[in-house]
């Protein structure tokens, strides 16, 4: 029997313009409000293979090991440019970001949803022999991705995508 994982994901945008109710607004640096009205449409699709080619199918649930592609379409339905647009995509609990799958490639990541740096994330660690070295942070620790999209002209759109793999669900031992 397979245990299904219900896929839930919240997305956020930060822009100088207004945000449609389908998205949650995140605070951005103090920028002049734009006349843009940015709407976000998020889809989650399971990545499968058919006749040797990748096929994307709707995914409300997924089994451990399955590959999910998140796609967020940012659309400026306003009459003016939206500036300072930051597309933010949390990595849902129970999934792991697939390294190199983010598009556009210029992506930042965060371990806590607050501090971001360009991918791959790196950290300084002290080795047992006392040396200090810089190491890449395992992608399993990434919790949020962010793309600095900049300006989005009126009546224009941009898409960001990233893939995650559903992690195995631990099964509790029967103690009876």
Residue, then its C-alpha position, 0 to 999 in steps of 0.5 A: x500500500x502506498x501512502x499519498x502525500x497531499x501537496x500543499x504550497x503557498x506562494x508569495x510575491x513581492x512587488x511595488x504593485x498590487x497583488x491579486x487575491x490568489x497570491x499572498x503578498x510579501x513585503x519588499x524594499x520600499x519602492x514606489x507603488x506601480x500601476x501594475x496588478x500582478x496575479x499569480x497562478x500556481x500549478x503542481x504537476x507530476x512528472x511521468x514518462x510515456x514512450x520515453x518522453x516526459x509527461x506532466x499530469x495534474x497532481x493533487x497527491x503524490x507518492x514517495x519518490x515521485x517527481x513534482x514540477x511547480x510552475x508559477x505564472x506571474x501575470x501583470x494585468x495592470x496598465x503600468x509596470x510592476x517593479x521589484x518583483x520577487x517570485x518566492x516558492x516555498x519547498x513543501x514539507x515532505x519534499x526535497x528540491x531537485x538541484x538544477x531544476x529551477x528556471x530561470x537559472x538565476x535563483x536564490x535559496x533559503x534555509x529559513x525563508x528569510x535569508x537568501x543567497x544565490x544557488x548553490x548555497x554555501x556555508x563555512x564549517x570547522x573540521x575536526x582538525x580545526x580547519x575552516x572550510x567552505x562547503x555546499x549546503x545539501x539541497x535537502x536543507x533548502x526550504x524556499x526558492x526566490x527569483x529576482x524578476x525585476x520589472x514586469x511590464x503591463x500585460x506581460x507575464x513570466x513563469x518560474x518553475x522548480x521540481x521537487x521529489x516527494x520524500x519517503x513517509x516514515x512508518x511508525x512501528x507497531x508497538x502492540 
